Amino acid sequence: MPKDVLFVETNIYKGLFSYEASILHYYCFPQQRLDGLRLSIDYLNGTMDENKNNVWSNLPFYTEKLPIQRIGEKVQSSGLDRNDSVWQMGSCSGIWIDKDFLINIRHSNYNCSEQGDYSSRDSDGIVRTQNAWQCVWPKSWSEMTQNAKNFIEDRTGLPEFDAHIRGFEDMRLWYDEDIKEIRFTATAMDRVPEKRYRIIEGLYNWQANRLEKGRVLVPPSDTPCEKNWIQIARDKFIYGWSPLIICDGSGRILHRTRETELPWLFSKLRGSAGPVHLNDKEILVLCHSVHHTRPRKYLHYLVVLDNTSYKVIRWSLPFSFTGTSIEYCLSMTADIPKNTSWIRFIVSRFDKEPVWIRADLANDFVFITM
């Protein structure tokens, strides 16, 4: 040990003061949660590895929910021929179509308890998913203009394999401006012989009430589970965040085209929703992180990327939509087409009861510039 050190405790020189400040701030300044959140983020993205996991575990205590007035009505679903004792509405994905808003609504046969435990409603224990669509009149956001009478048909042409999880989960809609088609990505286990979660891409033909032209996208490396990719352009996906990996999916197998190193916090992020084109140069995507407590705790982040290089320009501090521990969000769009000052989300809590949430992009989030 050098003779001129001030403290005998060497951890002082490894960020111990900053670590203790990240804890004490919560108790000493209960009205300044945002400052405590900044302290914690600075520590996580800094060079000190000591106690980093503890600071990460404490992050939810500093994270606040959006203003209560941002939470709107529940997403309604009527006119669909379904058995409500079996099927439960869950996560949604929506896009603008002219003056209407098209939503895909997932229906599942399981319950998620407030502790995060899942139980199937069917006696065989198999988890099943069906999807349905509806169009909403945006002046009220509760009045449907069109809706499916039956669950959307699977005409993807993909073979089915016997698996304990069946159907297309986590369906995200994406509109291809060039060819004027609505495409989808979804997660499925029963469409690959290895019975592993893989991403399925295809045509969302809502007018014919069916999914078509499906293909399994093979990840760039062999993994047991693939979820939470974000499609940002035709055949372009954000595959991972640490480093930021952009993949090309024009072929059967994804290949990496760009990689960019990002701060430590991004190693915890997963894809959720987007993109929203803020202007000609910037796109906005939504990410989430999961704290594996009981129940799990989901935090959410907005990330702004360059529309050409896909480099991160700025990102928001973490937030919660409603304060519920388990929140899923697959849908983020402009509140009004081509007007991105307000953003509209659809959030399901405990994988049920999806609600509309409308947020002020300039005032409801705190952004950090890279």
N, C-alpha and C positions, 0 to 999 in steps of 0.2 A: 504494500500500500504506500503511495506517495506520502512524504512527510508533511506536505503543506495542505492536506485536505482539511476541510472544516468539520466534516461529520465522519464518525467512525463507521456508521451504518452506510455501507456502500450502495444500498438500494436507493438512497437519496439521489444518486447520480444516474439512476436508471428509471427516472420518471415517477418516483414514489410520491413526491409532492403533488404532481398532476393527477396521479391516481387517487390520492386521498381527497383532492379537491373535487373530483368527479362524484364522490360519494357525499362529502359534507355539504356540498351545494344544495342537495336535495332537502336536507333538514334545516339548513341555516337560511335558505332563501326560497321558501315554498312558493312565493309568488313570481319567481323568476325561472320557471321551468325551461324557457327557451335558452337562457344563458347556460344552464346546466347541460342542456342537450348539445350545445356548441362545444362545451368543454369535453364532453364525452366523445364527440365525433373527432375533435382535434387529437385526442389521445389515441383513438382507434386508428386514425390515418397517419399517426406519427411513427417514429422509428423505434419506439420502446415496445418490446414484446412482453415484458413483465406485466402480469395482471390483465392482459388484453381481454381474455375470456370473461373475466369478472366485469369489466366495463361494458362489454357487449351484453352480458346477461342483465345488467342494470338499465340498459337503454329504454325499455318499455316504460319505466317509471317516469321518465322525462317526456315521453311522447304524448302529445295531446290530440284530441279528436277535433274534427272540423266543427264550426259553429252549428248549433242544433237546428237553426233555421235553414241550413243547407239540405237537410234530410227531407225528402219528399214522400209521396205516396208509394204504397207497394205496387209492384208490377202486377197487373191484373191478367187473368187468363180465363176466358169463358168461351163456350161454343166448341171446345175440344172434346171429342169422345174419349174419355179416359175413366179409369177406376180410381177415385180419389183415395180409396183405402190402400192402394198399392203405390200410386205414382205421386211424387212430391216435387213441386217446382224448386229449381235451384239456380245455378249460375246462368247468366244471360250474356249474349253478345249482340250489339246493335250497330247498324250503319244507316246513313242517310240514303234514301232513294227518292230523288226529286224532292217533293214536299212531304213525303211520308218517312217514317222511321221504322225500319225493318228489324225485328228482334228474333233471334233464335233463343228458345227457352229449353234448358235441359230439364228433363223429368227423370228422377231416379227412384229406385224402390228401397232405399235405405233411410234410416234416421241417423242424425248426428246429435249426440247428447251435448249438454253444455260442458262436459268434461272432454269432449272431442272423440268419444267412442262411437264407432259405426256399427249398426246392426241392420241386417237385411229384413225386409218385410215378407220375403218369400221363405217358405219352409225349407227349401234346398240350400239356403245361405248364399246363393249366387247374387252378385251385385249386377244390376241391369240398368242401362240408360236408354232412354228414347228422347228424341228431339222434336220440337214443334216450332212453328213460326207464327208471327202475327205482325201486322202493321199498325202503328199507333199514330193518331192525329196529334201533332206536336203542340197544338194550342192548349190542349188539356193534359196531355201525357197519360191520360187514363182511358181515353175513348179509342177503341179499336176501329179502324176503317176496313181491315180485312184480317182474316185469321184462318188457320188450317183447321179442318174438321177432324183430321186424323193425324197421328204421328207421321213425320216425314219418312218416306220410304228409302230404303237402302238399295240404290241401283248403281253402286260404285263399281261393281264387277269384281270386288275383292273376295277371295275365299274366306270362309269362316272356320275357326278352329275351336275346339272345346276348351273353354277357360272359365275360371271362377269369376272373372270380371268381363262383362259383355257390353258391347255398344260403343258409340262414339262419345267420349267424355270431353269436357273442356273445349267445346267447339267455339272457334273464333271466326268471325266473318271479316272478309277483306274485299274491297271493291277494286277491280282492275280497270282503271280508266281507259287504258289503251284498247282493250278488247270488249269493254262494256259487259263484263261478267262478274258475278259475285262468287268468290272462291271461299273455301273454308279450310281451316286446319283443325284437327282434333286428335285426341289421344285415344289409342285403342290397344287392347291386349289380345283380343280374339281374332286379329287379322294377320298375325304372323305365326308361323309354326312353332317358333321358340317360346311363344306365350310371354313375350316381354312387351312392356309399354313402348309403343312407337308412334311417331307422328304420321297422321294420314292427311293428305292434301287432295282436294277435288273441287268439283263444280257444285255450288249450292243453287240448285234450280228450284227456287221456292214457288214459282208460278205453276210448276208441274208437281210440286210437293215431293221432291225426291233429291237425293244426293247422287251425283253422277261422276264418272271419269276419275275414280279414286286411284291413288297410288301411295304406296308405303315409302316414306323417305328414310333412307338408311343413314344413321349418324356417321360422322367422320371417324369415330372409333367405337369399338364394341363396348356397349354399356348395358347394364341391366334394366335401365328405365330412362325414357326420354319424355320430358314434359316442358312446358313453359318457354317454348320458342316464341319470338315475336317476329312476325312477318312485316318488313318495312318497305318492301317493293316487290315487284314480280320476281319470284325465285330468289329473293334475298331475305335472309333471316338473321336475327341476333341469336346466336347459339349459346353464348356464355358471356359473363361479365368480368371475369378475372383470369386472364385478360379479356377485354372486350373482343369477342370473336364474331366476325361477319362471315356467313357461309353462303355459297351459291347452291341452290337446289334445283337447277334446271335439269339435272340428270337424276338417276336413281339414287346415287350416293352423294351426300353433301360433301363439298370440299371447302376448306377454309380459304378465304380470299384476303382477309385483313385481320390483324391482331394488334391491339393497342393496350399497353399497360395502364391500369387504373389504380387509385388508392385502395387500401386494404378493405374498406367497407364494402366495396363492390364485389368482393369475393362471396359475400352473403346474399347477393341479390339474385332474383329469378324473374323471368319475364311474366308480365301480366296482360297488358293491353296496349293498343295503339297500332299504327302511329296516327297522330293528329298533325297535319301540316300547319304550323303556325304562320309561316310565310314561305317565300321562295327558297329560303336558305336554311330553315330550321324545322325539325320534326320533334314531336313530343311523344314519349312512351311512358308507360306506367310499369313499375317493378314492385316486388315485395320481398320481404325477408321473413323467416319463420324462427321464432324462439321456441325450442322444443321443451316447454314446460307442460304442466297439466292444469288447465287445457293449454294447447298451443297458442302462441300469441303472434298475430300477423301485423307487421308494420309495412307501410307503403311509401313509395318514393316516386317523384316525377323526374325524368331525365330528358334534357334537351340535347339533341344531336345535330351536327351539321348534315344537311340533306345530301351532300355529295361525298364527303370523306367519312361520314358517320363517326367523327370524333365527338366526344362529349364536350359540350360547351358550358353547361351548368346543370346542377341537380339540386333537388329540394332536400331539406331535412326531413327525416321520417315523420309520418303522421298516421293517425287512425281515422277511418271514415266515421264510425259511429261509437267507438269505444268498446265494441264487442271484440272478444279475444280472437275468434275465428271469423275472418272476413275474406270472401272471395270476390274478386273483381276482374272480369274478362272484357268489360266494355267501357271504352272511353272515347268520346266523340266531342266535336264542337257542339255547343248548346244550340247554335243556329249555324246552318251551313256557311262556311267561309268567314265566320266571325268567332274567333277563338278567345275572346276576352273572358268568356265563361265556358267551362267544360262540364259535360254531363257524363256521369258514371252510373252504372247499375251494379249494386253491391248486394251479395247474399250473405246472410249471417247464419252461421252454423249450417251452411249449405242448404238454406231454405229462406223463404220470405224475402225475395229480392226487392230492393227499394231503389227509387230514383234519388240520385244525389247531384246537386248542381253547385259548382264551386267557382269562386272568383279567382282566376289564375294569378292576377297581380297582387291580391291582398290576402288570400287564404293560405298561401304557402311561402316559405322562406327558402330562397335559392342561394346556392353557393356557386360562384364562378370558378371554373377550372383554371 
